[in-house]
Amino acid sequence: MRCWCVVLGLVAGCGFSPPATAVIGDGGSGMGSDAGSGSAGSGMRSLTIDLGNTNDDLVGFTILVTLDASRVDYADVPDPRHGFMFTDQSGGLLDYDVDHWNPSGTSALWVRLPPVPANAKPTITMKYGSGMPAADTFATWGGFTQVLHFDTLPLGDSAGGSYPPSANAMVAAAPDGQIGTAGGFVNGGQVSFANSQMLYDHWSSFTLGFWMYANYAPGTTGASPVVLNRGGGIANGTIIETLPLPQFAVTFNFDGGTSPTFTPTLAFTFRQWTYFAYTYDGDTLRAYVNGLELESDGLVGSRLALDNTDVFTLGAQLNGSIDEFELDQAERPGDWIGAQYKSQTDQAITFSP
């Protein structure tokens, strides 16, 4: 996935390493004094966006823009972090972030859209070249609690620094991720987070989404990988992927196990990237696979009141890979989840001259 930033002090934004002659910029301070006018740009494309049949306005939506030699002239973009200018239909600048950059193959940017009305198909303009406005990771992902893209080590959090991540025995995934490189987990590899005893604690809402590649052979039994785990077992707010094959069960336990649990059984395929998402609005927890809601459960009045001692880890005991881990403290509608899936599978944008 892109140049993520899960935080250990990398330039916020991406793991992209420009050539020595490229302008580095400040990687996250915004489109300030180093923002170009775009006058040096040499290319322009119109991007028509179709996020599907939405019943709700999508606010703060960040869309994936996948690029290759048919969509951008790589020779015109010496430094992608100063190589693009995105504008909406009124001419307003849109923040963007570089996920990964590969001039000999496929690259990816993230662009934060203005509010998208229900069922709308807006058009934005992409100019590219040199001397363009600087990419701004934190502005692009503003409002999210955690965004991990897994393209570089040490990890960085594109959403900021509230829960700095630290990888232990995590490697670049094989095969590659859904978007760029993913985090590979095997033989005890995991990611831990500073201040993670506060993650989910007394949150009244959240949205969690991630791609997973379960690297188990068909017919495997007894596997019990943990995707997101709070130490101390399932009574402490653990999200565990259990595998009575070929199903995928996820157990949510709140309030030290005293409140109802939610164990959706979700069909998925081994050795294939699958998108999982979960939303919670304070009363109902919903589970999604590849953009479609499959199960929900009413947990009326429940809150994630954790014991404030153990910490969360990501990927522990998983034999597989995780990509594009996104978490925020807002409950997003199902249309948002479906639009994210469409965006992250390169189905949401039509390019035209």
C-alpha positions in Angstrom: 0.0 0.0 0.0 1.4 3.3 -0.3 4.0 5.0 1.5 2.3 4.6 4.7 3.1 6.1 7.7 2.5 4.3 10.8 4.8 6.2 12.8 8.2 5.9 13.8 9.3 9.2 12.7 9.4 8.8 8.9 8.4 11.7 6.8 4.7 11.5 7.1 3.2 10.4 4.0 4.8 7.6 2.1 7.6 5.2 1.9 8.5 6.6 -1.5 12.2 7.4 -1.7 12.8 10.0 -4.5 16.0 10.2 -6.5 18.8 12.3 -4.9 17.9 15.2 -7.2 14.2 15.2 -6.3 12.8 17.9 -4.1 12.0 16.3 -0.7 9.7 19.0 0.7 8.4 18.8 4.3 6.2 15.7 3.7 3.2 16.7 5.7 3.2 20.4 6.6 0.6 21.2 3.9 0.5 23.1 0.7 2.3 26.0 2.1 5.2 28.1 0.7 6.5 25.2 -1.3 3.3 24.7 -3.2 3.8 25.4 -6.9 1.5 27.2 -9.2 1.3 24.3 -11.6 2.6 26.4 -14.4 5.4 24.0 -15.1 3.0 21.1 -15.5 2.9 19.2 -18.7 -0.1 16.9 -18.5 -3.8 16.9 -17.5 -6.5 14.3 -17.1 -10.1 14.4 -16.1 -11.2 11.9 -13.6 -14.9 10.9 -13.3 -15.7 9.3 -10.0 -18.4 6.7 -9.5 -18.6 5.4 -5.9 -21.7 3.3 -6.5 -25.4 3.8 -5.5 -25.0 5.8 -2.3 -27.9 6.8 -0.1 -25.7 9.1 2.1 -23.4 12.0 1.4 -19.8 10.8 1.8 -17.8 13.4 3.7 -14.0 13.2 4.2 -13.7 10.4 1.7 -10.2 9.5 0.5 -10.1 7.9 -2.9 -7.3 5.7 -4.4 -6.0 6.9 -7.8 -4.1 4.1 -9.5 -1.7 5.2 -12.2 0.3 3.5 -15.0 1.9 4.6 -18.2 -1.5 4.8 -19.9 -2.8 7.3 -17.3 0.3 9.5 -16.6 3.5 10.2 -18.5 6.0 9.1 -15.9 8.8 11.1 -17.6 7.0 14.3 -16.7 7.0 13.6 -13.0 10.5 13.7 -11.5 9.1 13.9 -7.9 5.6 12.7 -7.3 5.4 14.5 -4.0 5.6 17.8 -5.9 4.2 16.3 -9.2 0.4 16.6 -9.0 -2.3 19.1 -8.5 -5.9 17.9 -8.0 -8.8 20.3 -8.2 -12.6 19.9 -7.8 -15.2 21.2 -10.2 -15.0 24.7 -8.7 -11.2 24.8 -9.0 -10.5 24.2 -5.3 -7.3 22.4 -4.4 -7.6 18.8 -3.1 -5.1 17.3 -0.7 -3.2 14.2 -1.9 -0.7 11.7 -0.6 1.7 9.4 -2.5 1.1 5.7 -1.6 3.9 4.2 -3.7 5.6 5.2 -6.9 6.9 2.9 -9.6 7.7 4.6 -12.9 8.2 1.2 -14.6 4.8 -0.2 -13.4 1.8 0.8 -11.3 1.7 3.6 -8.8 -0.9 4.9 -6.4 -2.0 8.2 -4.9 -4.7 9.0 -2.4 -6.9 12.1 -2.9 -9.2 13.6 -0.3 -12.5 14.4 -2.0 -14.9 17.3 -1.2 -18.2 16.0 0.1 -19.8 13.7 -2.4 -23.6 13.9 -2.6 -25.6 10.7 -2.7 -25.5 9.0 -6.1 -23.3 11.8 -7.5 -20.6 11.2 -10.1 -18.3 14.2 -9.6 -15.4 15.0 -11.9 -12.0 16.2 -10.6 -9.0 17.3 -12.6 -5.5 15.9 -12.3 -2.6 18.0 -13.5 0.9 16.6 -13.4 4.5 17.7 -14.0 7.0 19.6 -11.9 6.5 22.4 -9.5 3.1 21.3 -8.3 1.6 21.6 -4.8 3.2 19.4 -2.2 1.6 16.2 -1.1 0.2 16.4 2.4 -0.2 13.1 4.2 -1.9 14.3 7.4 -4.3 16.6 5.6 -5.3 13.8 3.2 -6.1 11.4 6.1 -7.4 14.0 8.6 -10.1 12.6 10.9 -8.7 9.0 10.9 -7.3 7.5 14.0 -4.9 5.1 12.4 -3.8 4.5 8.8 -1.1 1.9 8.0 0.0 1.2 4.4 2.9 -1.2 5.1 5.3 0.0 2.3 8.3 0.9 4.5 10.0 0.1 7.7 10.1 1.6 10.2 6.3 1.9 10.1 4.6 5.2 10.0 1.0 6.2 10.7 -0.5 8.4 8.0 -3.2 9.6 10.4 -0.8 11.2 12.9 1.1 10.1 16.0 -1.4 9.2 18.7 -0.7 5.5 18.6 2.9 5.1 17.1 3.3 1.6 15.7 6.3 -0.6 16.0 6.9 -3.8 13.9 8.3 -6.9 15.4 9.4 -9.6 12.9 7.0 -8.2 10.3 8.3 -8.5 6.8 7.2 -7.3 3.3 4.4 -9.5 2.2 4.8 -12.2 -0.5 2.8 -12.0 -2.6 2.6 -8.3 -2.8 -0.3 -6.4 -1.1 -3.6 -5.4 -2.4 -2.2 -1.9 -2.8 1.6 -1.8 -3.2 3.4 -3.8 -0.5 1.6 -5.3 2.5 2.8 -6.4 6.0 3.7 -10.0 6.2 3.0 -11.9 9.5 4.3 -15.3 10.3 6.2 -17.0 13.2 5.1 -14.5 15.8 5.4 -11.3 13.7 3.2 -8.5 14.9 2.8 -4.7 15.2 2.4 -3.1 18.6 1.1 0.4 19.3 2.2 3.0 21.9 -0.7 4.2 24.1 -2.7 1.3 22.7 -4.4 0.7 26.0 -6.5 3.6 25.0 -7.6 2.2 21.6 -11.3 1.5 21.6 -11.5 2.3 25.4 -15.0 3.8 25.9 -15.4 4.6 22.2 -19.0 5.1 21.4 -18.4 4.4 17.7 -15.8 3.3 15.2 -15.1 2.1 11.7 -12.4 -0.5 11.0 -11.3 -1.7 7.6 -8.4 -3.8 6.3 -7.3 -6.2 3.6 -6.2 -9.7 4.6 -4.5 -12.5 2.8 -4.8 -15.7 4.8 -1.9 -17.9 3.7 -3.3 -21.2 4.7 -3.7 -24.3 2.5 -7.3 -25.2 1.7 -8.5 -27.8 4.1 -6.3 -26.6 7.0 -7.9 -27.1 10.4 -7.2 -25.8 13.9 -5.8 -22.4 12.8 -6.7 -19.5 15.0 -4.9 -16.3 13.8 -5.4 -13.1 15.7 -5.7 -10.0 13.6 -6.3 -7.4 16.2 -5.7 -8.6 19.8 -5.7 -7.0 23.2 -3.6 -9.1 25.5 -5.4 -11.1 28.2 -7.7 -13.1 26.0 -11.0 -12.5 24.4 -12.5 -11.0 27.5 -10.5 -7.9 26.9 -11.9 -6.6 23.6 -10.1 -8.9 21.3 -10.9 -9.3 17.7 -10.0 -12.9 16.8 -10.3 -14.6 13.5 -11.1 -18.3 14.2 -11.1 -20.7 11.4 -13.6 -23.6 11.5 -13.0 -23.8 7.8 -14.1 -22.7 5.3 -15.7 -19.9 7.4 -14.2 -16.9 9.0 -15.5 -16.0 12.5 -14.7 -12.8 14.3 -15.5 -12.5 18.0 -15.9 -9.1 19.6 -16.1 -9.0 23.4 -16.7 -5.8 25.3 -16.8 -4.8 28.9 -14.5 -7.5 30.1 -16.8 -10.2 28.6 -19.8 -9.2 30.6 -21.7 -7.7 27.7 -22.9 -9.6 24.6 -20.4 -10.9 22.1 -20.7 -10.7 18.4 -19.4 -13.6 16.3 -20.2 -13.2 12.6 -19.4 -16.1 10.4 -18.1 -14.7 7.1 -17.2 -16.8 4.1 -13.9 -16.0 2.5 -11.2 -17.7 0.3 -7.7 -18.6 1.4 -4.8 -17.2 -0.5 -6.8 -14.4 -1.9 -7.0 -10.7 -0.8 -10.3 -10.1 1.0 -11.6 -6.8 2.4 -13.1 -6.8 5.9 -14.8 -3.9 7.6 -16.7 -3.4 10.9 -18.7 -0.5 12.1 -20.1 0.3 15.5 -22.5 3.1 16.3 -22.9 2.5 20.1 -25.8 0.1 19.6 -25.1 -2.1 16.6 -22.0 -3.8 15.3 -22.0 -4.6 11.6 -19.6 -6.8 9.6 -18.8 -6.5 5.9 -16.8 -8.6 3.4 -15.7 -7.1 0.1 -18.0 -4.1 0.6 -21.2 -6.0 1.4 -22.8 -6.1 4.8 -23.2 -9.8 5.9 -24.2 -9.6 9.5 -25.1 -7.3 12.3 -25.8 -7.6 16.0 -27.5 -5.2 18.4 -25.3 -4.5 21.5 -27.6 -1.9 23.0 -25.8 0.5 25.3 -22.6 -1.3 25.1 -19.3 0.5 25.3 -15.8 -0.7 25.0 -14.9 -0.3 28.6 -11.5 -2.0 28.7 -9.3 -2.7 31.7 -6.7 -0.2 30.7 -3.7 -2.5 31.3 -3.1 -4.7 28.3 -2.1 -3.4 24.8 -3.4 -4.1 21.3 -1.3 -5.8 18.7 -1.9 -6.4 15.0 -1.2 -9.6 13.2 -0.1 -11.8 16.1 -0.4 -15.5 15.3 -1.6 -14.7 11.7 0.0 -16.7 8.9 -0.6 -14.2 6.1 -0.6 -10.5 5.3 -2.5 -7.3 6.1 -2.8 -4.3 4.0 -4.4 -0.8 4.2 -5.4 -0.9 7.8 -7.8 2.1 8.5 -9.4 3.0 11.7 -11.4 6.0 12.9 -13.8 6.9 15.7 -16.8 7.6 13.5 -19.4 5.1 12.5 -19.5 5.1 8.7 -22.6 4.1 6.7 -22.6 0.9 4.6 -22.3 3.1 1.5 -19.0 4.3 2.7 -17.7 0.7 3.1 -18.9 -0.2 -0.4 -17.3 2.9 -1.9 -14.0 2.1 -0.2 -14.0 -1.4 -1.7 -14.8 0.0 -5.1 -12.1 2.6 -4.8 -9.4 0.2 -3.5 -10.0 -2.2 -6.4 -9.6 0.5 -9.1 -13.3 0.4 -10.1 -14.3 4.0 -9.1 -12.5 6.3 -11.6 -12.8 6.7 -15.3 -9.8 8.6 -16.9 -10.3 10.8 -19.9 -8.1 13.4 -21.7 
